[in-house]
């Protein structure tokens, strides 16, 4: 393997491909994807293809396998991903469905239908034996004692072969305008790297570190009442620049994809009031709460009497405007897929940390020098 060849990645539970985009930006090559939801798979293909075209990449995106992950054998995955044989270095990434671990979900944990897919994911790590893996899920999988104990037992089956690190990362600490804590687990196969000790440098942004407490965030304001942006808050952490003063929004793909307002509540909820169970209105000079949409409960626009659009939700997830979703897919499916994704900026930073580690420590790279 030549040093300049891109490291191959298999993507499980690919969804809209936000995690994949972060890895592509960091220099990896996503060679195999799996998404069982047919509409998500279609949106993934169209979104990633349009994004790649904008970057001069003519490789059409497609979800390589749309079967349920539990129905695919490890051998078939390897044959589909690497028809010419396994490369010297490859990885697996994925974020299994999190509803059974979420503090706002049913909390069935590993007994739930979706929770069992986390065990399935790690079973594939054992059988496929990638050189590295990345696992992403809600923080409650680690913070809940019952879930964490079961997770630790599963990870113990990998410890003989993998260095493993776990960390909860908040997206806002990496320049994402969203308070979104997620658990990341990184594993590196011991025999694939030279060091006997695993010293993995998790991504860190000194500019945004502790963003929730370091800035003077404004309070709630009356809807459509003028307010000034406090000094010292980075514009990129605020909702306003993503949604206000955007020219010709009707001409932006997915720019007018939003639910038509039907209630007087769209006009009465204060700007920045995100404490309600529903009808949470964003503040133009604050970050968004976690993007997690279901039952049409999409956040309200800070200054307009409507819910935010698909494009605005994508921007909160730091997805490029060049990522375009098909117009004939229902809004509920679009918002659900968006809410399931990893913010691209955070995915990129995690991917870059892994790429940097492998460049310095992977045997294949060291032997090529």
GUNUMAR-729917 format. One record per residue (C-alpha): residue number from 1; residue in one letter; chain; x, y, z. Coordinates in steps of 0.001 Angstrom, whole numbers. Each point is the difference from the previous one (the first is absolute). Layout:
+------+------+------+---------+---------+---------+
! tise ! bafi ! doba !       x !       y !       z !
+------+------+------+---------+---------+---------+
!  NUM !    A !    A !       X !       Y !       Z !
...
+------+------+------+---------+---------+---------+
END
This chain:
+------+------+------+---------+---------+---------+
! tise ! bafi ! doba !       x !       y !       z !
+------+------+------+---------+---------+---------+
!    1 !    X !    A !       0 !       0 !       0 !
!    2 !    X !    A !    1346 !    3387 !    -944 !
!    3 !    X !    A !      53 !    2693 !    2599 !
!    4 !    X !    A !   -2170 !    2360 !   -2044 !
!    5 !    X !    A !   -2872 !   -2446 !    -502 !
!    6 !    X !    A !   -3125 !     892 !    1903 !
!    7 !    X !    A !   -1000 !   -2188 !    2922 !
!    8 !    X !    A !   -3203 !   -1928 !    -727 !
!    9 !    X !    A !   -3005 !     214 !    2298 !
!   10 !    X !    A !   -3162 !   -2114 !     289 !
!   11 !    X !    A !   -3024 !    1951 !    1253 !
!   12 !    X !    A !   -2706 !   -1783 !    2015 !
!   13 !    X !    A !   -3388 !    1638 !     725 !
!   14 !    X !    A !     969 !    2674 !   -2526 !
!   15 !    X !    A !   -3179 !    2113 !     145 !
!   16 !    X !    A !     476 !    3240 !   -1894 !
!   17 !    X !    A !    3761 !    -459 !    -103 !
!   18 !    X !    A !    1021 !    2850 !    2313 !
!   19 !    X !    A !    2602 !   -2130 !    1793 !
!   20 !    X !    A !    1219 !   -1208 !   -3402 !
!   21 !    X !    A !     435 !    3579 !   -1232 !
!   22 !    X !    A !    2167 !     834 !    2987 !
!   23 !    X !    A !    2220 !   -2996 !    -722 !
!   24 !    X !    A !     240 !     843 !   -3698 !
!   25 !    X !    A !    1023 !    3557 !     883 !
!   26 !    X !    A !    2716 !   -1385 !    2283 !
!   27 !    X !    A !    1525 !   -2040 !   -2845 !
!   28 !    X !    A !   -1687 !   -3399 !     336 !
!   29 !    X !    A !   -1810 !   -1833 !   -2798 !
!   30 !    X !    A !   -3467 !   -1362 !     855 !
!   31 !    X !    A !    -165 !   -3170 !   -2109 !
!   32 !    X !    A !   -3074 !   -1746 !    1443 !
!   33 !    X !    A !   -3193 !    1262 !    1629 !
!   34 !    X !    A !   -3059 !   -1630 !    1548 !
!   35 !    X !    A !   -3397 !    1562 !     671 !
!   36 !    X !    A !   -3130 !   -2101 !     403 !
!   37 !    X !    A !   -2510 !    2876 !    -216 !
!   38 !    X !    A !    -740 !     356 !   -3735 !
!   39 !    X !    A !    -843 !    3715 !     180 !
!   40 !    X !    A !    3102 !     761 !    2077 !
!   41 !    X !    A !    2076 !   -1956 !   -2526 !
!   42 !    X !    A !   -1431 !    2024 !   -2862 !
!   43 !    X !    A !     584 !    3316 !    1785 !
!   44 !    X !    A !    3540 !   -1121 !     835 !
!   45 !    X !    A !     741 !    -778 !   -3641 !
!   46 !    X !    A !   -1369 !    3276 !   -1361 !
!   47 !    X !    A !    1426 !    2157 !    2781 !
!   48 !    X !    A !    3525 !   -1405 !     -88 !
!   49 !    X !    A !      87 !     -48 !   -3820 !
!   50 !    X !    A !    -970 !    3681 !    -234 !
!   51 !    X !    A !    2535 !     901 !    2703 !
!   52 !    X !    A !    2781 !   -1915 !   -1772 !
!   53 !    X !    A !    -806 !    1671 !   -3324 !
!   54 !    X !    A !     406 !    3425 !    1605 !
!   55 !    X !    A !    3515 !   -1032 !    1011 !
!   56 !    X !    A !     909 !   -1234 !   -3489 !
!   57 !    X !    A !    -408 !   -3642 !     987 !
!   58 !    X !    A !   -1954 !   -1870 !   -2672 !
!   59 !    X !    A !    -357 !   -3232 !    1982 !
!   60 !    X !    A !   -3718 !    -655 !     367 !
!   61 !    X !    A !   -1034 !    -890 !    3515 !
!   62 !    X !    A !   -2160 !   -3013 !     683 !
!   63 !    X !    A !    -863 !   -2137 !    2975 !
!   64 !    X !    A !    1696 !   -3270 !    -862 !
!   65 !    X !    A !   -2186 !   -2193 !    2175 !
!   66 !    X !    A !   -3548 !     755 !    1162 !
!   67 !    X !    A !    -656 !   -3288 !    1815 !
!   68 !    X !    A !    -462 !     -74 !    3737 !
!   69 !    X !    A !    3444 !    -141 !    1546 !
!   70 !    X !    A !    -945 !   -3177 !    1874 !
!   71 !    X !    A !    -617 !   -1789 !   -3321 !
!   72 !    X !    A !    3430 !     627 !   -1534 !
!   73 !    X !    A !    2841 !   -2413 !     598 !
!   74 !    X !    A !    3477 !    1375 !     780 !
!   75 !    X !    A !    1387 !   -1811 !   -3064 !
!   76 !    X !    A !   -2509 !    1679 !   -2286 !
!   77 !    X !    A !     839 !    3399 !    1432 !
!   78 !    X !    A !    3687 !    -522 !    -723 !
!   79 !    X !    A !    -725 !   -1308 !   -3526 !
!   80 !    X !    A !   -2224 !    2982 !    -799 !
!   81 !    X !    A !    2407 !    2541 !    1454 !
!   82 !    X !    A !    3235 !   -1533 !   -1263 !
!   83 !    X !    A !    -615 !   -2102 !   -3127 !
!   84 !    X !    A !    3755 !     -12 !    -667 !
!   85 !    X !    A !     934 !    -994 !    3539 !
!   86 !    X !    A !     379 !    1788 !    3312 !
!   87 !    X !    A !    2308 !    3044 !       6 !
!   88 !    X !    A !    2895 !     242 !    2415 !
!   89 !    X !    A !   -1905 !    2503 !    2135 !
!   90 !    X !    A !   -3739 !     626 !     380 !
!   91 !    X !    A !   -2550 !    1040 !    2588 !
!   92 !    X !    A !   -3653 !    -230 !     993 !
!   93 !    X !    A !   -2141 !    2938 !    1140 !
!   94 !    X !    A !   -3601 !     202 !    1143 !
!   95 !    X !    A !   -2619 !    1282 !    2404 !
!   96 !    X !    A !   -2674 !   -2655 !     692 !
!   97 !    X !    A !   -3534 !    1241 !     780 !
!   98 !    X !    A !     -15 !    1603 !    3433 !
!   99 !    X !    A !   -3670 !     118 !    1061 !
!  100 !    X !    A !     317 !   -2884 !    2470 !
!  101 !    X !    A !    2819 !    1780 !    1850 !
!  102 !    X !    A !   -1268 !    3577 !    -173 !
!  103 !    X !    A !   -1100 !    1591 !    3285 !
!  104 !    X !    A !   -3033 !    1345 !   -1870 !
!  105 !    X !    A !    -766 !   -3380 !   -1610 !
!  106 !    X !    A !   -1361 !   -3279 !    1313 !
!  107 !    X !    A !    3291 !    -900 !    1730 !
!  108 !    X !    A !    -298 !   -3706 !    -907 !
!  109 !    X !    A !    3753 !     -54 !    -481 !
!  110 !    X !    A !    1556 !   -3106 !   -1521 !
!  111 !    X !    A !   -3327 !   -1851 !     329 !
!  112 !    X !    A !   -1669 !    2318 !   -2514 !
!  113 !    X !    A !    -185 !    -723 !   -3718 !
!  114 !    X !    A !    2261 !    2944 !    -814 !
!  115 !    X !    A !    2208 !    -485 !    3049 !
!  116 !    X !    A !     881 !   -3499 !   -1193 !
!  117 !    X !    A !    1553 !    1558 !   -3120 !
!  118 !    X !    A !    2794 !    1454 !    2133 !
!  119 !    X !    A !     987 !   -3543 !     994 !
!  120 !    X !    A !    -291 !    -972 !   -3685 !
!  121 !    X !    A !    2361 !    2821 !    -967 !
!  122 !    X !    A !    2693 !   -1217 !    2379 !
!  123 !    X !    A !    -551 !   -3598 !   -1130 !
!  124 !    X !    A !     933 !    1157 !   -3500 !
!  125 !    X !    A !    3107 !    1702 !    1347 !
!  126 !    X !    A !    1036 !   -3365 !    1450 !
!  127 !    X !    A !    -708 !   -1929 !   -3202 !
!  128 !    X !    A !    1162 !    2504 !   -2635 !
!  129 !    X !    A !    3021 !    1051 !    2043 !
!  130 !    X !    A !     630 !    3526 !   -1357 !
!  131 !    X !    A !    3178 !    1857 !     884 !
!  132 !    X !    A !   -2068 !    2663 !    1747 !
!  133 !    X !    A !   -3614 !     733 !     845 !
!  134 !    X !    A !   -2114 !    2938 !    1120 !
!  135 !    X !    A !   -3272 !    -372 !    1891 !
!  136 !    X !    A !   -2366 !    2927 !     689 !
!  137 !    X !    A !   -3115 !     100 !    2182 !
!  138 !    X !    A !   -1854 !    2020 !    2637 !
!  139 !    X !    A !    1863 !     857 !    3208 !
!  140 !    X !    A !   -2603 !   -1877 !    2083 !
!  141 !    X !    A !    1445 !   -3276 !   -1258 !
!  142 !    X !    A !    3022 !     842 !    2138 !
!  143 !    X !    A !   -1562 !    2123 !    2761 !
!  144 !    X !    A !   -2683 !   -2556 !     854 !
!  145 !    X !    A !    1586 !   -2582 !    2318 !
!  146 !    X !    A !   -2005 !   -2941 !   -1335 !
!  147 !    X !    A !     758 !     804 !   -3644 !
!  148 !    X !    A !    3657 !     740 !     742 !
!  149 !    X !    A !     575 !   -3323 !    1799 !
!  150 !    X !    A !   -1355 !   -1905 !   -2985 !
!  151 !    X !    A !    2042 !    2128 !   -2399 !
!  152 !    X !    A !    3181 !    -667 !    1971 !
!  153 !    X !    A !    -631 !   -3764 !    -192 !
!  154 !    X !    A !    -348 !     249 !   -3769 !
!  155 !    X !    A !    3176 !    2064 !    -346 !
!  156 !    X !    A !    1878 !   -2514 !    2155 !
!  157 !    X !    A !    -332 !   -2509 !   -2842 !
!  158 !    X !    A !    2104 !    2367 !   -2143 !
!  159 !    X !    A !    2650 !    1060 !    2494 !
!  160 !    X !    A !    2453 !   -2782 !    -831 !
!  161 !    X !    A !     284 !    1260 !   -3576 !
!  162 !    X !    A !    -884 !    3702 !     188 !
!  163 !    X !    A !    1104 !    3103 !    1831 !
!  164 !    X !    A !   -3292 !    1657 !     994 !
!  165 !    X !    A !    -784 !    3563 !    1076 !
!  166 !    X !    A !   -3371 !    1518 !     948 !
!  167 !    X !    A !    -990 !    3652 !     257 !
!  168 !    X !    A !   -3133 !    2153 !      49 !
!  169 !    X !    A !     375 !    2942 !   -2374 !
!  170 !    X !    A !   -2300 !    3013 !    -294 !
!  171 !    X !    A !    -430 !    1292 !   -3545 !
!  172 !    X !    A !     -46 !    3651 !    1063 !
!  173 !    X !    A !    3593 !    -340 !    1240 !
!  174 !    X !    A !    1039 !    -572 !   -3631 !
!  175 !    X !    A !   -1718 !    2922 !   -1697 !
!  176 !    X !    A !   -3446 !   -1577 !    -472 !
!  177 !    X !    A !   -2936 !    2307 !     954 !
!  178 !    X !    A !   -1621 !   -2767 !    2027 !
!  179 !    X !    A !     124 !   -1378 !    3542 !
!  180 !    X !    A !     366 !   -3684 !    -889 !
!  181 !    X !    A !    1866 !   -2426 !    2260 !
!  182 !    X !    A !     912 !   -3342 !   -1515 !
!  183 !    X !    A !    2044 !   -3019 !    1072 !
!  184 !    X !    A !    2852 !    -965 !   -2320 !
!  185 !    X !    A !    1974 !   -3222 !     290 !
!  186 !    X !    A !    3184 !    -415 !   -2033 !
!  187 !    X !    A !    1801 !   -3299 !    -366 !
!  188 !    X !    A !    3375 !    -624 !   -1665 !
!  189 !    X !    A !    1192 !   -3535 !    -704 !
!  190 !    X !    A !    3151 !    -601 !    2024 !
!  191 !    X !    A !    1908 !   -1884 !   -2668 !
!  192 !    X !    A !    -733 !    2696 !   -2595 !
!  193 !    X !    A !    2041 !    2623 !    1830 !
!  194 !    X !    A !    3502 !      35 !    1419 !
!  195 !    X !    A !    -406 !    1583 !    3455 !
!  196 !    X !    A !    -607 !   -2375 !    2889 !
!  197 !    X !    A !   -1885 !    2752 !    1812 !
!  198 !    X !    A !   -3056 !    1739 !   -1432 !
!  199 !    X !    A !     197 !    3769 !     275 !
!  200 !    X !    A !   -2879 !    1333 !   -2057 !
!  201 !    X !    A !    -436 !    3765 !    -294 !
!  202 !    X !    A !   -3710 !     746 !      -4 !
!  203 !    X !    A !    -905 !    3109 !   -1995 !
!  204 !    X !    A !     112 !    3245 !    1944 !
!  205 !    X !    A !    -915 !    3531 !   -1035 !
!  206 !    X !    A !    1396 !    2635 !    2347 !
!  207 !    X !    A !   -2098 !    2667 !   -1723 !
!  208 !    X !    A !   -3324 !   -1640 !     867 !
!  209 !    X !    A !     911 !   -2087 !    3055 !
!  210 !    X !    A !   -2675 !     265 !    2742 !
!  211 !    X !    A !   -2092 !    2153 !   -2328 !
!  212 !    X !    A !   -3183 !    -527 !    2022 !
!  213 !    X !    A !    1458 !    1856 !    2984 !
!  214 !    X !    A !    2749 !    2237 !   -1384 !
!  215 !    X !    A !   -2226 !    2378 !   -2000 !
!  216 !    X !    A !   -2620 !    2517 !    1108 !
!  217 !    X !    A !   -2989 !   -1642 !   -1667 !
!  218 !    X !    A !   -3156 !    2174 !    -184 !
!  219 !    X !    A !   -3258 !    -827 !    1748 !
!  220 !    X !    A !   -3514 !    -467 !   -1349 !
!  221 !    X !    A !   -1479 !    2904 !   -1996 !
!  222 !    X !    A !   -3465 !     901 !   -1179 !
!  223 !    X !    A !    -674 !   -1454 !   -3453 !
!  224 !    X !    A !     957 !    2382 !   -2832 !
!  225 !    X !    A !    1319 !    2529 !    2499 !
!  226 !    X !    A !    3304 !    1533 !   -1071 !
!  227 !    X !    A !    3070 !   -1116 !    1943 !
!  228 !    X !    A !    3723 !     523 !    -377 !
!  229 !    X !    A !    2604 !   -2736 !    -120 !
!  230 !    X !    A !    2168 !      20 !    3171 !
!  231 !    X !    A !    3689 !     595 !    -574 !
!  232 !    X !    A !    2488 !   -2842 !     -42 !
!  233 !    X !    A !   -2260 !   -2803 !   -1215 !
!  234 !    X !    A !    1302 !   -1699 !   -3168 !
!  235 !    X !    A !   -2486 !     502 !   -2838 !
!  236 !    X !    A !     401 !   -3611 !   -1102 !
!  237 !    X !    A !   -1472 !   -1224 !    3304 !
!  238 !    X !    A !   -3160 !    2043 !    -481 !
!  239 !    X !    A !   -3163 !    -926 !   -1859 !
!  240 !    X !    A !    -490 !    3466 !   -1504 !
!  241 !    X !    A !    2751 !    -126 !   -2641 !
!  242 !    X !    A !   -1417 !   -3335 !   -1229 !
!  243 !    X !    A !   -3551 !    1248 !    -425 !
!  244 !    X !    A !     -86 !    3778 !    -260 !
!  245 !    X !    A !     947 !    2340 !   -2837 !
!  246 !    X !    A !     223 !   -2905 !   -2436 !
!  247 !    X !    A !    -727 !    1347 !   -3464 !
!  248 !    X !    A !   -2366 !   -1847 !   -2303 !
!  249 !    X !    A !    -626 !   -2838 !    2448 !
!  250 !    X !    A !   -2642 !   -1280 !   -2401 !
!  251 !    X !    A !    2764 !    -717 !   -2488 !
!  252 !    X !    A !    2072 !   -1982 !    2512 !
!  253 !    X !    A !    -646 !   -3768 !    -255 !
!  254 !    X !    A !   -2338 !   -1136 !    2807 !
!  255 !    X !    A !    -241 !    3646 !    1090 !
!  256 !    X !    A !   -3805 !      46 !     105 !
!  257 !    X !    A !    -466 !   -3583 !    1191 !
!  258 !    X !    A !   -1861 !     646 !    3239 !
!  259 !    X !    A !   -3315 !    -819 !    1641 !
!  260 !    X !    A !   -2684 !    2586 !    -614 !
!  261 !    X !    A !    -876 !    1816 !    3245 !
!  262 !    X !    A !   -3451 !    -840 !    1324 !
!  263 !    X !    A !    -141 !    1330 !    3564 !
!  264 !    X !    A !      81 !    3364 !    1739 !
!  265 !    X !    A !    2835 !   -1442 !    2136 !
!  266 !    X !    A !    2359 !     724 !   -2891 !
!  267 !    X !    A !    -506 !    3695 !     760 !
!  268 !    X !    A !     -37 !     -56 !    3800 !
!  269 !    X !    A !    3025 !   -2064 !    1089 !
!  270 !    X !    A !    2866 !    2218 !    1148 !
!  271 !    X !    A !    3282 !     -22 !   -1876 !
!  272 !    X !    A !    2375 !   -2353 !    1792 !
!  273 !    X !    A !   -2698 !   -1843 !    1961 !
!  274 !    X !    A !    1135 !   -3596 !    -468 !
!  275 !    X !    A !   -1336 !   -1356 !    3275 !
!  276 !    X !    A !   -3424 !    -994 !   -1292 !
!  277 !    X !    A !    -653 !   -3609 !    -885 !
!  278 !    X !    A !   -1035 !    1203 !   -3448 !
!  279 !    X !    A !     126 !    3332 !   -1826 !
!  280 !    X !    A !    3620 !     712 !     933 !
!  281 !    X !    A !    1179 !    3223 !   -1618 !
!  282 !    X !    A !    3655 !     517 !    -802 !
!  283 !    X !    A !    1819 !    3235 !     870 !
!  284 !    X !    A !    1879 !    1777 !   -2747 !
!  285 !    X !    A !    2994 !     657 !    2274 !
!  286 !    X !    A !     120 !   -3352 !    1742 !
!  287 !    X !    A !     764 !   -3582 !   -1002 !
!  288 !    X !    A !   -2671 !   -2601 !    -693 !
!  289 !    X !    A !   -1011 !   -2736 !    2439 !
!  290 !    X !    A !     691 !   -3504 !   -1267 !
!  291 !    X !    A !   -1444 !    -546 !   -3462 !
!  292 !    X !    A !   -2168 !   -3073 !     483 !
!  293 !    X !    A !   -3273 !     246 !   -1859 !
!  294 !    X !    A !   -3030 !   -2261 !     142 !
!  295 !    X !    A !   -3783 !     343 !    -299 !
!  296 !    X !    A !     516 !    3258 !   -1922 !
!  297 !    X !    A !    1406 !    1676 !    3149 !
!  298 !    X !    A !    2535 !    2067 !   -1911 !
!  299 !    X !    A !    1475 !    3111 !    1640 !
!  300 !    X !    A !   -1650 !    3354 !    -699 !
!  301 !    X !    A !    1789 !    2638 !   -2048 !
!  302 !    X !    A !    1382 !    2793 !    2221 !
!  303 !    X !    A !   -1665 !    2909 !   -1825 !
!  304 !    X !    A !   -2672 !   -1515 !   -2273 !
!  305 !    X !    A !   -3337 !   -1632 !    1004 !
!  306 !    X !    A !     886 !   -3466 !   -1296 !
!  307 !    X !    A !    2161 !   -3003 !     685 !
!  308 !    X !    A !    3501 !     -19 !   -1481 !
!  309 !    X !    A !     558 !   -1386 !   -3474 !
!  310 !    X !    A !    1871 !   -3128 !   -1061 !
!  311 !    X !    A !    2877 !    2188 !   -1199 !
!  312 !    X !    A !     154 !    1844 !    3311 !
!  313 !    X !    A !      28 !   -3294 !    1922 !
!  314 !    X !    A !    2809 !   -1266 !   -2236 !
!  315 !    X !    A !    1995 !    3153 !     739 !
!  316 !    X !    A !    -349 !    -590 !    3745 !
!  317 !    X !    A !    1559 !   -3415 !    -687 !
!  318 !    X !    A !    2775 !    1847 !   -1908 !
!  319 !    X !    A !    -959 !   -1657 !   -3288 !
!  320 !    X !    A !     971 !    1891 !   -3140 !
!  321 !    X !    A !   -2679 !    1754 !   -2065 !
!  322 !    X !    A !    1323 !   -2095 !   -2893 !
!  323 !    X !    A !   -1484 !   -3085 !    1659 !
!  324 !    X !    A !   -3430 !    -160 !   -1626 !
!  325 !    X !    A !   -2890 !   -2253 !    1003 !
!  326 !    X !    A !   -2673 !   -1170 !   -2498 !
!  327 !    X !    A !   -3117 !    2123 !    -118 !
!  328 !    X !    A !   -2509 !   -2857 !     -23 !
!  329 !    X !    A !     936 !   -1558 !    3351 !
!  330 !    X !    A !   -2283 !     870 !    2916 !
!  331 !    X !    A !    1143 !    2693 !    2420 !
!  332 !    X !    A !    -322 !   -2271 !    3052 !
!  333 !    X !    A !    2489 !   -2461 !   -1515 !
!  334 !    X !    A !    2416 !    2782 !    -885 !
!  335 !    X !    A !     -37 !    1503 !    3475 !
!  336 !    X !    A !     319 !   -3395 !    1681 !
!  337 !    X !    A !    3014 !    -885 !   -2128 !
!  338 !    X !    A !    1614 !    3370 !     699 !
!  339 !    X !    A !    -536 !    -383 !    3749 !
!  340 !    X !    A !    1579 !   -3461 !      -4 !
!  341 !    X !    A !    3274 !    1224 !   -1509 !
!  342 !    X !    A !    3351 !    1010 !    1463 !
!  343 !    X !    A !     821 !    3684 !    -613 !
!  344 !    X !    A !    2471 !      -7 !   -2879 !
!  345 !    X !    A !    2458 !    2338 !    1750 !
!  346 !    X !    A !     227 !   -2324 !    2995 !
!  347 !    X !    A !     263 !   -3088 !   -2225 !
!  348 !    X !    A !    2864 !    1658 !   -1866 !
!  349 !    X !    A !    1914 !     829 !    3177 !
!  350 !    X !    A !    -306 !   -3547 !    1345 !
!  351 !    X !    A !    1003 !   -1429 !   -3394 !
!  352 !    X !    A !    2983 !    2340 !    -262 !
!  353 !    X !    A !    1255 !   -1088 !    3425 !
!  354 !    X !    A !    -149 !   -3646 !   -1102 !
!  355 !    X !    A !    1670 !     737 !   -3336 !
!  356 !    X !    A !    2802 !    1894 !    1759 !
!  357 !    X !    A !     524 !   -2858 !    2442 !
!  358 !    X !    A !     164 !   -2604 !   -2766 !
!  359 !    X !    A !    2417 !    2064 !   -2080 !
!  360 !    X !    A !    2361 !     161 !    2967 !
!  361 !    X !    A !    -441 !   -3498 !    1378 !
!  362 !    X !    A !   -1402 !   -2494 !   -2527 !
!  363 !    X !    A !    2511 !   -2668 !    -972 !
!  364 !    X !    A !    -870 !     283 !   -3693 !
!  365 !    X !    A !     871 !    3691 !     -28 !
!  366 !    X !    A !    3168 !    -476 !    2014 !
!  367 !    X !    A !    1182 !   -2777 !   -2339 !
!  368 !    X !    A !    -613 !    2213 !   -3035 !
!  369 !    X !    A !    2307 !    2738 !    1277 !
+------+------+------+---------+---------+---------+
END
